[in-house]
Amino acid sequence: MSNPRTVRAARGLTLSAKGWQQEAALRMFHNNLDPEVAEHPEDLVVYGGTGKAARDWRSFDRITASLRDLEGDETLLVQSGRPVGIMRTHEWAPRVLLANSNLVGDWANWPEFRRLEAEGLTMYGQMTAGSWIYIGTQGILQGTYETFAAVAAKLGSKKHSGATLAGTITLTAGLGGMGGAQPLAVTMNDGVAIVVECDGSRIDRRIEHRYLDVRARNLDEALELAVRARDERRPLSIGLLGNAAEVFPELLSRGAPIDIVTDQTSAHDPLAYLPAGVAFEDWKDLAAAKPEEFTVRARESMAAHVEAMVGFLDAGAEVFDYGNSIRDEAREGGFTRAFDFPGFVPAYIRPLFCEGKGPFRWAALSGDPADIARTDQAVLDLFPENDHLTKWIRMAQERVAFQGLPARICWLGQGERAAAGQRFNELVASGEISAPLAIGRDHLDTGSVASPYRETEGMKDGSDAIADWPLLNALVNTASGASWVSIHHGGGVGMGRSIHAGQVSVADGTELAAAKLRRVLTNDPAMGVIRHVDAGYEDAERVADAHGIRVPMKEG
Ligand code: NAD
């Protein structure tokens, strides 16, 4: 039930739990529901449509009390946002184990999930909502920045210009928790973006957080602003209030000069996508009253939306799916060419995954931005030869407004993550950083997810839907000393379409933390390297060799 209470993570050095490992879980859990961080904290919804941090407010209170009471050799078990047990384990074991939204294969669909959710038996955990390591829109900003940089490189090589989006217009939709990163990622790459969003309050929020530059009054003004900025090669992001299923076809029929097209509406859940012809104010009531009819209408609209995207593709634009399942929903809605454009992982990200590269992130449990500044410097010192990383850290320092506990993200690969974790722990030990850090990552990572429409789309050996990998990933992180480990189903792309795992490890400055971090931050990305070796990627084999990662099938 909706509850207006305000949750915010504690700051400073005073613990309300019995150790920093437990305190870290408590602060990150509460941080997920900070109004600065969460999209709808009153409903415990963090991001991604209905991704929640706890099942209900009573579960929230019992998780909070359990973490405060938990000993350093005990483990709290959380089943879809509800604390269900506390067990004696040992100090190397995670303090929390979480399993969210998992359903047996044949039952793994939205209607069955919703039935169970309505009965109070489960909740949707998305990726970092139910696993307590969401850090606001910055979390996705780095990945989005990387993706648009890769698009720029591809367009640059086509047009023989540099790796920048200067002089191009990107069209996309959705300014929610994830999608809100798009305008800033485009302007960081020097491009112009038009972002269609049907909820005016999301547009205002992104402007307030400096992720979006301006709000156009109408489509004509949006186009005018975009073309002028493009011609001046000036970065600009423009929010446009409207329904993407109507605006995209309208722009196509006008022959708008769009170079790049994607989308980040909450298409993975048809009830979280506003169909054309439904007033924004009626959305929630209609979806709740007639979910099946609403689903049909949403899918029809997605078909029109994707048809326009394919129209832009035919007209020569660079078009990609941004991980929200809109192609499959559009196919369900009757549009047969929905898969004419690729997902962003096979198009741009897989080579990074082969190197064990993925979204490494950390949060300062002190609440002090100076601690993040110190870690930024540590990353710059550790990897001075990495220009791309340096550019990102400097831009993030300048452009990213922290939401909730100060945090940072950057993509690091095999060897790099362990080095950064060790260094961070030393800085906590020496007092250069004032309190411990929570070091985690998205579930969208190299070896932690099976998701055939996204992270594992088009694997070389056809193993897209094999979900043993994320399960092994969770097990190996549990065995290596992570502070909390999670296994989820359905994140990003919806029920029945993904299985994924997460880990968070706390750098509290102790020798024990150093030993755990060394193992976790080596083994976690190594799962991605071996997953890609197994699928036949030569780049991954090279990385495995360079880092001494043992792959028995390659040894004999
Ligand atoms: P969100 O629910 O916070 O935001 C979605 C936004 O889309 C909302 O603001 C909503 O008003 C808007 N919207 C819905 N229907 C619309 C329509 N017809 N026209 C215009 N706007 C419309 O979700 P989010 O956290 O921003 O995630 C967006 C999608 O991206 C989800 O499907 C999510 O699963 C997926 N996702 C992608 C990645 C990635 O790496 N690419 C990672 C995580 C999630």
Boltz pocket constraint, residues with backbone or C-beta under 6 A from the ligand:
constraints:
  - pocket:
      binder: B
      contacts: [[A, 39], [A, 47], [A, 48], [A, 49], [A, 50], [A, 140], [A, 143], [A, 173], [A, 174], [A, 175], [A, 176], [A, 177], [A, 178], [A, 179], [A, 180], [A, 196], [A, 197], [A, 198], [A, 199], [A, 202], [A, 242], [A, 243], [A, 244], [A, 245], [A, 263], [A, 264], [A, 265], [A, 266], [A, 267], [A, 268], [A, 269], [A, 272], [A, 273], [A, 274], [A, 275], [A, 276], [A, 322], [A, 323], [A, 324], [A, 325], [A, 444], [A, 491], [A, 492], [A, 493]]
      max_distance: 6.0
